[in-house]
Amino acid sequence: MKNTISKVFGGSIIIGLMCICTLSSFHSQNKQEITPPEDQPTPRIVNIVNFIRLLEPRDAAITEDVLYQTVVKQVEIMKKYKLGGTFLLQYDALIDPRYQKLLKTLPRDSFEIGAWWEIPQPQVEKAGLKWRGRYPWDWRANIGFSTGYTPKEREKLIDAYMAEFKKIFGYYPKSVGSWFIDSYSLNYMYQKYHIVASSNCKDQYGTDGYTLWGGYWNQAYYPSKINSYMPAQNEKNQIPVPIFRMLGSDPIRQYDNGLGTTRQGVVTLEPVYKFGGGDSAWVNWFLKSFTEDKCLGFNYTQAGQENSFTWDAMAKGFEIQMPLLARLRDEHKIRVETMETSGRWFKEKYKVTPATSFAVSTDIEGSDLKTVWFNSRFYRINLLWENGNLRIRDLHLFDESFPSVYTKEVATSNECSFFTLPVIDGYIWSKPNQIAGLRLKVLVDGQEVLVKGKDPVYSQTQPGHLHVSWPLTSVKGSFEMDMDEKQLKMCLVSDHPYTWYFDMTTAADAKLPYEKILDNQITCRFEGMEYVFKSIKGSFSEPGNGVLFRLKPQMNTILFDLSAIKKP
């Protein structure tokens, strides 16, 4: 993806609810999905974002003209289908007359010109600083990104870019995107130049040397003032610029891609990828799920591609996606709009980061996997159904007081890492033959078995509240899960009083944050931060035999308040 050109060119709960589940409280929800109230719309928003570099030093065949013609083709096909979008300019492309002339012809009511925040040599020198890169654009984290510069140097780089942009276009950009922007730079851009939207890379581990892991999985969030990757919990501690997650991750396969290696592969909507955005079957499946499956708040994805991949490599995917997006727009199933428009809508609708979800009820042909991602300002969780079994694949907690070193310090290596607080990590803590996660089990005739079931049903019973009902086959009844912005609740609804629990397992040599497992909480430490995973109902134990901990219900209910993670 993104900078990894070789991958293509080398072939490469609930507040106010009672804790005890009753049969009657869930039977009506098992019958069918509940449509959100009319006054709580759940729009599906698509930003077509193409960002532009002047040059590509990694491949001699990718000349400046090849890169320019790529943008020309992108403009042509978007105009053909009357699709607006956002073009983000790196500084070296910003000062090139050809791009200025081309982009000035685009109608302002449907196209947006903004900033792409990778730092090339001309921008550094314009700011009065010394260039340290190997090439006029160098993608290393300590050279080509704001993390490689002191806060005062970042201000100079921002001022230099903004002055040039305004001189050329007559106004300051409202959207600034990058694989990652530190919070100091983001806040400076907001306070001095009043940007309204930003974007950063989807979750990934090690790809191109950039790790962003455990964050608000999709849609958008308000970042902490001291950590641009961490959602803030309180309005006073957030930068009021929504950060949209880029690239349209496959909600099932992206997470596990590259399991057991030092870096992930890529399965996204990016049109350059043969499996992903360049494959008609995958694109149709992804957009069908995106538009038709249940979601909370709103659903979001980003289409488009940086010009470094060239038109020849992305043409097939572009020509698959653009007419499909146009049709979905005409059918009023999606909103295609600029990042600025989405940012203004988000800021008007949400004062703090909302609860959202991205669900898949039907996988691509040949697979029966199901998943749902739930995000809020306090946590994210991922549920995955595989072979009829449930695995809680991921759970990360958010804390606005967890600082990023890059807010004030300078990156000293060519790699960069952003994390949140892990409780369950099905990627980092796994190996191909030892898949980490929390698995649901039940005792049947004295024998422990993995619980099996039919397809889960996702519904919204009230704003910001996701209900998942899972009809079971290995035992009689259903497993019911509720998530809101603070709490997670689970119970087994049946006429039979089954003994059930979750077991947590990981790869044998996984580096875990758990410090002490107590009856009602697990104390954790990660990157110097202490936090707790504490139950309101349910208990922890250590049964051994490879099980790190067992989570048992209390009065048939497991209940967590995931907004209360401070260590006492």
TORFI-535399 format. One record per residue (C-alpha): y, z, x; residue in one letter. Coordinates in steps of 0.1 Angstrom, whole numbers. Layout:
% TORFI-535399
y, z, x, rest
Y, Z, X, a .
...
***
This chain:
% TORFI-535399
y, z, x, rest
0, 0, 0, m .
37, 0, 9, k .
40, 0, 47, n .
4, -7, 54, t .
8, -45, 57, i .
-24, -47, 77, s .
-44, -37, 46, k .
-35, -70, 30, v .
-28, -94, 58, f .
-57, -81, 78, g .
-81, -87, 49, g .
-82, -58, 45, s .
-19, 289, -243, i .
-5, 290, -255, i .
26, 311, -263, i .
22, 328, -296, g .
-14, 319, -302, l .
-42, 345, -305, m .
-66, 346, -275, c .
-98, 347, -296, i .
-110, 312, -307, c .
-123, 309, -342, t .
-143, 282, -357, l .
-118, 274, -384, s .
-89, 270, -359, s .
-105, 240, -343, f .
-127, 222, -368, h .
-98, 203, -383, s .
-88, 191, -348, q .
-123, 178, -340, n .
-121, 152, -368, k .
-95, 129, -354, q .
-65, 127, -331, e .
-33, 141, -344, i .
-3, 118, -343, t .
28, 134, -329, p .
56, 141, -354, p .
80, 113, -361, e .
108, 134, -345, d .
88, 138, -313, q .
84, 102, -300, p .
64, 95, -269, t .
79, 64, -254, p .
60, 44, -228, r .
86, 35, -201, i .
81, 8, -174, v .
105, 4, -145, n .
100, -29, -126, i .
113, -19, -91, v .
113, -43, -62, n .
127, -30, -29, f .
140, -52, -2, i .
138, -51, 36, r .
155, -76, 58, l .
127, -79, 84, l .
91, -71, 91, e .
83, -63, 127, p .
46, -58, 122, r .
38, -95, 116, d .
55, -124, 133, a .
46, -147, 104, a .
67, -127, 80, i .
101, -140, 89, t .
134, -131, 73, e .
133, -162, 53, d .
98, -154, 40, v .
111, -121, 29, l .
141, -136, 12, y .
121, -162, -6, q .
98, -135, -19, t .
128, -118, -37, v .
139, -152, -50, v .
105, -157, -66, k .
105, -122, -81, q .
139, -129, -97, v .
126, -162, -110, e .
96, -148, -127, i .
114, -118, -142, m .
141, -141, -156, k .
113, -164, -170, k .
100, -136, -191, y .
134, -120, -198, k .
124, -89, -180, l .
151, -67, -164, g .
145, -43, -136, g .
158, -26, -104, t .
162, -41, -70, f .
167, -15, -42, l .
182, -26, -9, l .
175, -12, 25, q .
207, -12, 45, y .
199, -42, 67, d .
192, -63, 35, a .
223, -48, 19, l .
246, -63, 46, i .
229, -97, 45, d .
250, -123, 27, p .
220, -141, 12, r .
208, -110, -7, y .
244, -102, -18, q .
249, -136, -33, k .
215, -136, -50, l .
217, -102, -65, l .
253, -106, -77, k .
242, -133, -100, t .
219, -109, -119, l .
233, -98, -153, p .
244, -61, -151, r .
231, -54, -186, d .
194, -59, -176, s .
193, -56, -138, f .
203, -28, -115, e .
210, -28, -78, i .
204, 4, -60, g .
195, 18, -26, a .
161, 19, -8, w .
162, 49, 15, w .
145, 38, 47, e .
168, 40, 77, i .
172, 8, 99, p .
191, 4, 131, q .
223, -11, 117, p .
227, 18, 94, q .
222, 44, 122, v .
247, 26, 144, e .
272, 22, 115, k .
270, 60, 111, a .
279, 64, 148, g .
244, 76, 158, l .
220, 64, 185, k .
190, 43, 174, w .
156, 57, 186, r .
132, 32, 171, g .
108, 7, 186, r .
122, -21, 164, y .
153, -26, 143, p .
134, -11, 115, w .
108, 15, 124, d .
87, 31, 96, w .
78, 64, 114, r .
88, 96, 96, a .
111, 108, 124, n .
129, 74, 128, i .
129, 54, 95, g .
135, 83, 71, f .
161, 109, 65, s .
136, 136, 76, t .
142, 124, 112, g .
179, 134, 112, y .
198, 166, 111, t .
216, 175, 78, p .
250, 165, 93, k .
235, 132, 105, e .
220, 126, 70, r .
255, 129, 56, e .
268, 103, 80, k .
240, 79, 71, l .
246, 84, 34, i .
283, 79, 38, d .
278, 47, 58, a .
255, 33, 32, y .
275, 42, 2, m .
308, 28, 17, a .
291, -5, 25, e .
275, -7, -9, f .
307, -1, -27, k .
326, -26, -6, k .
300, -53, -15, i .
293, -45, -52, f .
324, -25, -62, g .
306, 7, -73, y .
282, 32, -59, y .
244, 29, -66, p .
230, 51, -93, k .
194, 49, -82, s .
180, 57, -48, v .
143, 53, -40, g .
121, 60, -10, s .
86, 71, -2, w .
102, 105, 3, f .
137, 118, 5, i .
145, 154, 16, d .
162, 177, -8, s .
194, 180, 14, y .
200, 143, 13, s .
192, 141, -24, l .
216, 168, -33, n .
243, 154, -12, y .
239, 120, -29, m .
241, 137, -63, y .
271, 159, -55, q .
292, 133, -37, k .
281, 100, -52, y .
267, 111, -85, h .
233, 93, -84, i .
213, 97, -116, v .
177, 87, -106, a .
154, 87, -77, s .
118, 79, -69, s .
92, 89, -45, n .
56, 78, -36, c .
27, 86, -58, k .
4, 114, -46, d .
-14, 102, -15, q .
-31, 118, 15, y .
-25, 104, 50, g .
-17, 68, 39, t .
6, 53, 65, d .
11, 87, 80, g .
27, 101, 48, y .
11, 129, 28, t .
25, 139, -6, l .
-1, 160, -22, w .
-4, 183, -52, g .
29, 174, -69, g .
39, 166, -105, y .
13, 138, -109, w .
32, 111, -128, n .
63, 106, -150, q .
93, 125, -135, a .
105, 159, -125, y .
136, 178, -114, y .
130, 189, -77, p .
138, 223, -62, s .
170, 225, -42, k .
149, 235, -11, i .
119, 212, -16, n .
123, 177, -30, s .
85, 175, -37, y .
83, 208, -56, m .
93, 209, -93, p .
119, 236, -100, a .
111, 262, -127, q .
147, 270, -135, n .
178, 249, -141, e .
199, 268, -117, k .
175, 261, -88, n .
170, 223, -95, q .
187, 192, -83, i .
196, 175, -116, p .
183, 141, -105, v .
149, 132, -120, p .
124, 119, -94, i .
101, 93, -109, f .
66, 89, -93, r .
61, 54, -80, m .
34, 27, -80, l .
13, 33, -111, g .
-18, 52, -98, s .
-52, 47, -112, d .
-56, 80, -130, p .
-94, 81, -123, i .
-100, 64, -90, r .
-69, 69, -68, q .
-75, 106, -64, y .
-110, 102, -48, d .
-103, 71, -29, n .
-112, 76, 8, g .
-130, 108, 2, l .
-142, 123, 35, g .
-118, 103, 56, t .
-84, 111, 71, t .
-65, 89, 47, r .
-67, 75, 12, q .
-70, 40, 1, g .
-49, 26, -27, v .
-57, 18, -63, v .
-24, 12, -81, t .
-4, -13, -102, l .
10, -29, -71, e .
4, -66, -76, p .
-8, -71, -40, v .
-41, -53, -44, y .
-72, -72, -53, k .
-86, -42, -72, f .
-56, -28, -89, g .
-24, -46, -98, g .
-38, -80, -86, g .
-69, -79, -109, d .
-65, -90, -145, s .
-93, -67, -158, a .
-79, -37, -141, w .
-43, -44, -152, v .
-53, -50, -188, n .
-73, -17, -188, w .
-45, 3, -172, f .
-18, -9, -195, l .
-41, -5, -226, k .
-47, 31, -217, s .
-10, 36, -207, f .
2, 24, -242, t .
-26, 35, -265, e .
-40, 68, -252, d .
-24, 101, -261, k .
4, 114, -239, c .
29, 142, -241, l .
66, 137, -239, g .
65, 102, -225, f .
44, 80, -203, n .
58, 62, -173, y .
47, 37, -147, t .
64, 16, -121, q .
57, -21, -116, a .
70, -44, -89, g .
65, -46, -51, q .
84, -45, -18, e .
91, -79, -3, n .
72, -70, 30, s .
39, -80, 14, f .
54, -116, 8, t .
52, -137, -23, w .
19, -154, -14, d .
1, -121, -14, a .
17, -107, -46, m .
21, -139, -67, a .
-12, -136, -85, k .
-6, -100, -95, g .
30, -107, -105, f .
19, -136, -127, e .
-7, -114, -144, i .
16, -85, -150, q .
50, -100, -160, m .
38, -119, -192, p .
17, -89, -202, l .
47, -66, -198, l .
69, -90, -218, a .
43, -91, -246, r .
40, -53, -248, l .
78, -51, -248, r .
80, -76, -277, d .
54, -56, -296, e .
75, -25, -291, h .
47, -8, -272, k .
67, -2, -240, i .
103, 0, -229, r .
111, -20, -199, v .
143, -7, -183, e .
161, 1, -151, t .
157, 33, -131, m .
192, 42, -140, e .
186, 38, -177, t .
154, 59, -174, s .
173, 85, -154, g .
201, 89, -179, r .
176, 91, -208, w .
156, 118, -190, f .
187, 139, -181, k .
199, 137, -217, e .
165, 147, -232, k .
153, 173, -207, y .
173, 202, -192, k .
143, 212, -171, v .
111, 194, -161, t .
90, 188, -193, p .
53, 191, -200, a .
37, 156, -199, t .
2, 142, -198, s .
-16, 109, -189, f .
-50, 105, -205, a .
-78, 80, -203, v .
-103, 79, -232, s .
-120, 46, -222, t .
-125, 36, -186, d .
-127, 1, -171, i .
-158, -19, -181, e .
-190, -6, -165, g .
-178, 30, -162, s .
-178, 59, -187, d .
-154, 82, -168, l .
-127, 100, -188, k .
-97, 120, -175, t .
-65, 137, -184, v .
-37, 148, -161, w .
-14, 175, -175, f .
19, 184, -157, n .
46, 210, -163, s .
73, 227, -143, r .
48, 254, -134, f .
15, 236, -126, y .
-6, 204, -128, r .
-43, 202, -138, i .
-68, 173, -139, n .
-99, 173, -160, l .
-126, 147, -152, l .
-157, 138, -173, w .
-185, 122, -153, e .
-220, 115, -165, n .
-212, 136, -196, g .
-202, 167, -175, n .
-168, 183, -171, l .
-152, 190, -138, r .
-118, 206, -133, i .
-110, 184, -104, r .
-75, 196, -95, d .
-52, 225, -101, l .
-20, 231, -82, h .
8, 256, -89, l .
45, 250, -85, f .
70, 275, -70, d .
107, 265, -64, e .
109, 292, -37, s .
83, 274, -16, f .
105, 256, 10, p .
101, 223, 27, s .
107, 223, 64, v .
125, 190, 61, y .
153, 204, 40, t .
170, 217, 71, k .
147, 208, 100, e .
141, 175, 117, v .
107, 158, 116, a .
93, 156, 152, t .
63, 134, 147, s .
56, 100, 132, n .
39, 117, 102, e .
53, 136, 73, c .
37, 161, 48, s .
47, 176, 15, f .
25, 200, -4, f .
24, 224, -34, t .
2, 254, -39, l .
-35, 246, -43, p .
-60, 265, -65, v .
-85, 237, -69, i .
-85, 206, -47, d .
-112, 181, -54, g .
-101, 157, -27, y .
-92, 177, 4, i .
-120, 202, -1, w .
-147, 176, -7, s .
-171, 154, 13, k .
-189, 124, -1, p .
-220, 146, -7, n .
-202, 178, -16, q .
-176, 172, -43, i .
-154, 202, -49, a .
-144, 214, -83, g .
-148, 239, -111, l .
-179, 230, -132, r .
-188, 242, -167, l .
-223, 258, -171, k .
-243, 275, -198, v .
-275, 295, -200, l .
-301, 279, -222, v .
-334, 298, -226, d .
-325, 317, -195, g .
-319, 286, -174, q .
-285, 276, -160, e .
-275, 240, -169, v .
-244, 219, -166, l .
-228, 215, -200, v .
-230, 179, -213, k .
-211, 164, -241, g .
-197, 133, -258, k .
-162, 118, -254, d .
-133, 143, -253, p .
-106, 139, -279, v .
-70, 145, -269, y .
-43, 155, -294, s .
-8, 170, -296, q .
-6, 199, -321, t .
30, 206, -312, q .
56, 194, -287, p .
46, 201, -251, g .
11, 213, -261, h .
-20, 193, -252, l .
-53, 200, -270, h .
-86, 187, -257, v .
-117, 190, -279, s .
-150, 182, -263, w .
-180, 178, -286, p .
-211, 191, -268, l .
-247, 178, -267, t .
-265, 202, -244, s .
-256, 231, -268, v .
-243, 232, -303, k .
-206, 233, -307, g .
-175, 221, -289, s .
-155, 232, -259, f .
-118, 236, -267, e .
-89, 235, -242, m .
-52, 241, -247, d .
-24, 235, -222, m .
13, 241, -226, d .
39, 244, -199, e .
29, 279, -188, k .
-6, 286, -201, q .
-42, 273, -200, l .
-67, 284, -225, k .
-104, 275, -229, m .
-132, 286, -252, c .
-166, 275, -265, l .
-167, 271, -303, v .
-203, 275, -317, s .
-223, 295, -342, d .
-245, 306, -313, h .
-232, 332, -288, p .
-239, 313, -256, y .
-234, 327, -221, t .
-211, 302, -203, w .
-189, 301, -172, y .
-173, 280, -146, f .
-186, 278, -110, d .
-163, 267, -81, m .
-178, 249, -52, t .
-164, 230, -22, t .
-176, 213, 10, a .
-191, 239, 33, a .
-163, 236, 59, d .
-133, 233, 36, a .
-102, 252, 46, k .
-94, 272, 16, l .
-64, 293, 6, p .
-84, 321, -10, y .
-78, 355, 7, e .
-94, 379, -18, k .
-114, 375, -50, i .
-109, 404, -74, l .
-120, 410, -109, d .
-90, 394, -126, n .
-73, 374, -99, q .
-76, 355, -67, i .
-50, 361, -40, t .
-41, 331, -20, c .
-21, 321, 10, r .
-10, 285, 18, f .
16, 273, 44, e .
29, 309, 47, g .
33, 314, 9, m .
14, 341, -9, e .
5, 336, -46, y .
-21, 346, -72, v .
-44, 328, -96, f .
-45, 356, -123, k .
-64, 356, -156, s .
-51, 372, -188, i .
-86, 368, -203, k .
-117, 361, -181, g .
-131, 376, -149, s .
-139, 364, -114, f .
-170, 372, -93, s .
-188, 360, -62, e .
-224, 351, -70, p .
-231, 335, -37, g .
-256, 306, -31, n .
-227, 282, -23, g .
-206, 293, -53, v .
-172, 304, -41, l .
-163, 321, -73, f .
-176, 323, -109, r .
-151, 324, -138, l .
-165, 341, -169, k .
-148, 343, -203, p .
-138, 375, -221, q .
-145, 376, -258, m .
-154, 339, -255, n .
-120, 330, -241, t .
-105, 322, -207, i .
-67, 324, -206, l .
-43, 320, -177, f .
-5, 323, -175, d .
2, 299, -147, l .
39, 307, -146, s .
31, 341, -132, a .
19, 333, -97, i .
39, 358, -76, k .
18, 382, -55, k .
25, 417, -67, p .
***
